[in-house]
Amino acid sequence: MNHRHAGSREWLQWVVQPLSVLTKKYKGLVFGPLDDLTDEVFRDLAPEMVKAIGEQEIDEDVGEFIDGAREGRFEALDGLYRDPEPNQSEDYYSGYGWGFDHAREWGGKNLPAQVKREVVKNQIKEFREEVTEQVAIAAMESTWSAINPREIFQTVMRAVKQHGWKIGVLYAVGELIENIVLPAALSKITGVPVPPGSLAWLPLNDVVFAAVVKRLGRAGEVEFDPKGHLDWYEDTYGPVRLASVSVPRVARRYAFVSNPVVHLRDYLNIDDHGKGIDLVESYPHEFIEWLQANGYDDLADPEIRHTIEDGYADDPASLPKELVIEFFEHMEPSFMDHDADSPSWVFMDYVEVMKNQWMIHFTNDADAIACQGFKYGMDDYTRLGLTTHIRNTQKPGGYNFAYDVDEWERYAHGRHGFKYGKEAVLFRASGIKVWHHGDGEYQIVFVGNTAKDIVPLSEGGYDGGWWANGIGKGGREEGEAGSDQSDGSFESLSEAVDWVVANYNQYKSLLTC
């Protein structure tokens, strides 16, 4: 009898017990098969956790190098002496020196491939020596053991009552690991507080569920890993192992991809069967009419019969796959008219995940967004295609749109100025880059409350120049002399954007609300 069968037999001894017995002996269930299950989950999860932490750390360090390089380049081009901002990281200072020395040949956008390779390579070497799989396992096990066993039992039984034992245990253990164990373990490793229940740091949630499913005998793999600087390095130069046998360091900060962004990415990537299920749920009346018009009401399939009798599909996933795909193919041409109720995947194709990147959003009230954040946005990621047709007061959720800071000039201009507002805000966030068919442009979908470092950009002054929260060329405040423009403003929005990106760290206190 192998270990897996022995584990199944141990579970069987518990699942046949009535609830009254389980309630009395709940500690035996928690400290027995549930502990064994989570021990194996943690061992499976640790390499992915170390890699995820490494990706965020490396992305952050490379980002600091680029920030420093841009500031060094700008100061060199302005004819200034080397004067990097004090109290910054070593990566920032390294980047500043490189940008200052290569100001003439580097355009200030993406790093040359060879330079980026060396920067990432150095970060990999540093990280390898400091964060380990053993540390990740110990942190997760310590957190799990600190959870009240009655809370674990109650969470499991609530899910079991609703879904049965196999799926119930899957949901309950996954929920506890995702919402409590991983945030607390991450806090132990990095020193950065992450409250239980927080989803802002997760690209790991899919791994948790895949690991639990595997241990329950429902094997499956879920792709979750968005591309970052480490991924670029691995794609170009081969895979890298980050785990080692040393001790962890305290990380400075992380720019994890938020869970709503992961949901949107997965939704945009569903196949034709998934799109058909989406349409069956969203258009029940049309589905019933289509079934009847095509003679499907004569079939003996109980799910189809019940659907027609009820007037809607209670569980579209249980319908015959070929039927659902056929309905999708029937409905797809009707979406060519593109109304606001059409699914998001009609309008946009997924391109990539953007991690902690500078973005620009156009608006008619930049100061309000800079001071109050993004108050409005769509709450339904399945209906993001035509959000400009819906009033702000009708959009209570969090999804918003922006341009990549390196692409906005190509798409933002309309026939009479900028298409989406006369002002703009520059900020950092993580999001999903998409190609929007209706608008004919690349856009980034992000969650508004994750935007940080928001800088308002507005046009004004005597000569119609641009200001970054009242700051002009050389960091001078509005009204100061010394610029090519008589009022000290930037000559164009493009110039203002480039200056803010390059000098944000030095002028942060003046640029933000």
N, C-alpha and C positions, 0 to 999 in steps of 0.2 A: 504494500500500500504506500504510494508516494505521498509527499508532504501536502500536495494540493488536495488529494482525496481525504487525507486525514483532517485537513482544515474544514472541508465540506461536511464531514461526519460530525465534527464538533459543533458546527453551526446547526446541523439537523437536530441535535439534542436540545437546542434552545427553541427553534422555530415551532416545534410541535407542542410547546408548553402553552397553557392558557395564560391570559394577561395577568390574572391574579397571582400566579406563581412567578411570572417574570417580574412583577412589581416588587415582590418580596425578595427576590434573589438578583436584583438588577446589577449589583456590584460584580457578581460572577460573570454576567454577560459583558459588562464594560471592561473589566480587568482581564477577561479571558479572550474570546474570539475577536472582540472589537479592538483590543490592544494589539493582538497579533496582526490583524488586518492593517491597522494604521502603521505599525512598525515596517511592514513591507511597502506600504504606500510611501512612507518617508524615504526609504532607501531608493525607491524608483524616482522619487521626486527630487532628491538632493542634487543630482547632476544638472537637472533642468533649472533648479533654483539658483545654483552657483552661476550657471551660464547667464541666466536672466539678470542677476545682480551685476555680473561682469559686463554685460552689454550696456546696461544703464550707466555704470561707472565709466566705461571707456567712451561712450557717447558724450557724457558730461565733460570728461577731460579733453577730448578732441574739440568739443565746442568751446572750451575755455582757451585752448590754443588758437583757434580761429578768431575768437573775440580779441585776443591780444594781438594777433597778426594784423587784423584790420585796423586796430588803433595805432599800432606801430607804423603801418603803411601811411595812414592819413597824416600822422605827425611828420613823417619823413618828407612827404610830398608838400607839406606846408612849410618846409624849411626849418622845422623846430629841432631842438636838441632832444636826445633820448630822455624821456621823462615818463616812464610807465606809472600807472596808477598804483599807489601804495596798498599794502595789505591784500594783495591778490595771490592766487595760487601759483605754484611753480610752472604749471602748464601755461598759464596766462603769460608769465614773464618769458618763457621760451618762445611762445608765439609772437610776442611783442618784438623780441629781438630779430626773429626771422622776418617778420613783416617789415620792420624798419630797414633791414639790409636788402630786401628784395622788392622795395616799393615800386621801382620802375618797371620791372618785368612781370609782376603779379597784378592781376586786375582786381583783386579784393573780393572775388566770389569764391569758387571752389578751390581747394588746395590742389596743386599739381599732384599727380598720382604717386610719384616717387616720394614726395614729402609726406603725403598722407600715409603712405605705407610705413615710413619710419616712425611717425608719430603713433600710429596704432600699434605697431610692433613693440614700441617701448612701453605703451600702456598695458599690453598683454603680459609682457615680462613682469611688470610691477604687480599686476593683479594676481598672477599665478602664485606668487610667493606669499600671498596674504589672505586669501579666502579659500576655504576648503569644503569638500563634501561632508567631512566629519563634523565640522562646525555647524553646517546646515542641518544635518540629522539631529545633532544634540539640541539645537535650538528648537526644532519642531517637536521632538520628544518631550523636552522640558515644558513647552507650552501646553501640549496635550495633557500631560500629567497634572497640570495645574487647574484644568477645567473640572468643575464639580461633576462627579460621576452621575449624579441624578439629572443634571442638565443634559448630559450626553444621552442618557437613557430616554428622557422625555422627548428630546429632539428626534431620536431614532424611532420611537413608537408613534409619534405624530405622523411621520412619513410612512411608516409601515401600514398604519391604519388606512392611509389614503391610497397607497400604491402597491401594497403587498411587500413581502419580505425582501425580495431581491432588489427591486427598484427602490424600495423605501430606504434600505441601508445605503444604497448608492447615493441617493439624494441627501440623506441626513449626514453621512460622513463627509461627503463633498462639501456640504454647506458649512459644517464646523471647521473643516480645514481651510476652506476659502476665506471665511469671514472672521475667524478667530486665530487659528494656528499660524497661517502664513503672515498676516500683519504683525503679530507679536514676535514671531521668529525673525522677521525682517528687521524689526526694531532692535532685537538683541544683537543681530549681526552688524548692523550699520550705525546704530546709535541715533537713528532718525525716528522719532515717534510716529507710529502708524496706528491709529485707533482701530479696535475691533469693529468689523463691519464695513470698513473703508474699502472702496473698490478703485480708488484713484491710481493705485500702483500696479494693477494686475495686467501682465500678459500671462500669468500662470494659471488662471482659473481652468482653462481647458485641459491643462496637464493634470490637474488634480482629478478631474472627472475621468480622464482617460486611464489614470493609474488605478482608481477605485474600480472602474469597470473591468480592467484586466484582472484584478484580484478576485472579482466576483464571477469570472468566467465569461464575461461579455466583452471580449477583446475588441479594441478599436483604437485607431489613432486619429487625433485631431490636430490639424495644422494650426499653429497660432503665432508663430514667431515672425514679427515684423522686421523689416530690414533696417539696420542701423550701421554705424561705422564698422563694428566688428563683423557684421554680415558681409559688408563690402570687401573687407580684408579676406574673409574666408572664401567668398566667391572668386576672388582674384588670385589668391595665393595658397588656398587649401585650408582644410579644417584645423581648428585650434582647440586644444584641451585647456580649460581654465583651472580645473581643480588641482590642488596640491596638498601638502601635508603641514603647512605652517599655521599661523594664527591670523585672525581677521583684523582688518583695520576699521576704523570708524569712517564711513563714507560721508561726504559733505552733503550731498543732496541728490535726489533722483527725479527723473522726468518720465515716470512710467506712463504707459498708454492707458487711458481710462477705459473702464469696462463698457460704457455706452459706445465708444468708438469701435471696440472689438465686435460688439453686436452688429453695428452697421456694416463693418467689413464682411462679416459672415453672411449677412442678409444679401449684400450685393453679389456675393459669390455663389448663391444657391443655384442648383441645376434646374432643368426644365420641370422635373418632378416637383421640386420644392416651389418653383414659381406657380405650378398648377395648384398645389395645396394652398398657397397664398391667395390665389384667385377664387378658389372654392370657398374659402373662409370670408373673403371680402365681398364677393358677389353671389350670395346664395340664391337669389331670385333668378339671375341669369343662368346659374348652374342647373337649377331645377327645370327651367324652360328648355335648356339645351338637352338635358336627359330625355325629356318627354318628346321633343321634336325629333330626336334621333332614335326613338324606339327603345331606349334603355329601360323604360318603365315596365317592359314585358319580361325583363330578365329576372332570374330567380335569386340573384345575389342578395343576401339579406341586408348588407350595408347599403346597397343602392335602393332597395325597397324601403328601408327605414328612412333614408334620406328624403325620398320623395314624399313619404307619408308625413314626416315631421316638417318639411319645408326648408330644411337646412341640413348640412352635414355635421353631425355631432363630433366625428373624428375623421377628418379628410384623409389623414395618413393611412387609415385602414381601408380606404377605397382602392380598387384595382389600379396599380401604377399606370398601366397603359391608358386607362380611362382618364385619369387626372392629366396626363401629358397631352392627350387628345383635346381635352377642354382648354388647356393652355394654348395649344396651337390654334384652336378656334378663336380664342379671345385676343390673341396677340395683335392681329391687324387692327382691332378696334381701338388700340391704344395709340395709333398713329396720330390721332387728333390731339393727344396730350392735354388732359385736364388735370386739375390739382388733386383729384382723387386717384390718379393713376399711381401704381407702385413706383418706388424710387428706382428700381432696376430698369424701368422703361427709359428713364432719362439719363442714367449715369452708369459708367463702367468703373469698377475699382482699378486703381493704378498701384498705389503703395501706401504704407503707413509712414507718416511724417512724425518724427520724434523731436520734441522740444525745439521747434524751428521758428525762426522769425516769419511772421505772416502780416499781411496788410488787409484791412477791412474798410470798405468805403461806407460813409454815413453822412448824414446832414447835421450831426451833433456829436462831434468827436470828444468834446469836453465831458459830456454826460457819460459816455462809455468809459472814458479814462478814469473818472472819479467814482462811478457807480458800478462799473463792470457791464457785461452783456446781460441786460435785464430780460430781453426777449429772445425767443428762439423756438424752433419746432420741438414738440415733445414726442412726435411719432416718426421714428427713423424710416418707416415704410412709406412715408408720403413727403419726401423732401424735394420732389422734382420742380414744383412751381411755388415756392414759398413766398415769392414777392407778390403773388396774387392774394395773399392772406394778410389781413391787418395785424399789426404788432399785438394789439390787445387780444387777438385770437390765438396767439402763439406763446403759451405759457412755459414751454419746455426749454431745452438747452442747446439744440443743434443750430449752429450758425455756419456761415460761409466766409471764406477769405481766399486771397491769392498767395501763392508762394512768393516770398520777397524777391526771388530771382526771376519771376515770370510776369509780374503784374503789369509791366509796361506794355506787354504784348496784347493783353486782353482787356484792360480796364477802360480804355477810351471808347466813347460812343460818338455819335454824330455831333453832339453838342456838349462836349466835355466828358467827364467821367460818368460811366453808366449808372452807378449805384449810389452816388452821393457826391457832394462838392467838397467834403472833408474826408479824412481817413484816420484810422488808428493803427499804429504799428505795435505788435505784441509777440510774445512767445507762447506756443502751445503745442500740443500733439494732436494729430488728426489723421483723416483719411484723404489722400489725394484721389480725385475722380476726374474722368472726362465727362463733361456734361454735354450730351448730344444737342439738346435744345438751345443752349447758349453758345455752343461751339467753342468751348474753352476748358482748360484745366482749372479746377477749383479744389479747395481744401475744406472738408467738413470737420468742424471741431465742436467741442462742448463748451459753451460760453463761460461757465464758472471755472474752467480750467485755465483760462487765459491769464497770463501774468506779464509784468513789465510793460503795461499798456501806456503808450505814448501818443497823445493827440497831435495831429498834423492839420494845420489850417492855413488858408491863404489870406493875406491881408497886408496892412502897412502901406506906406506911401507909394511903393513901387510894385505892389502886387506880388511880393515874394511869399515864400512859405516859412512857417514857424513850427518848431517842435516844442509844444507847450510853452511858447513865448521865448524859446531859445533859437538863436540864429547861428550864423557861421562862427566857427571858433569857440562855440560855447558862450557867446555873448548874449545877454538878455536883451529883449526888445527895447529899442531906443538907444542902445550903445552904438558908438561909431566904430570904424575900423574894418568895415566889410566893403567888398566891391559894390554891393548894393548900398545905397545911401542910408537905408534904414536898418541895415545889418541882417536882413533876411536871406534865406536860401533862394537862389534864382529859379529853382524848379522843385517839384515834389520829389523827383528822382534824386536830386542832390541832398535833400533833407533826409530821405530814407537811408541813403548810403552813409551819411554822416552819423545818424543815430545808431545804426547797426555797428559801426566801427568804434563809436565812442560812448556807448551806453554805460558801461561800467564806471567810467570816470565821471559822467554827468547824471547818474541815476537820480540823485535827489532833486535835480532841477527839471528832469524830463517827465517825471511821473506826478500824478495828482497828489 
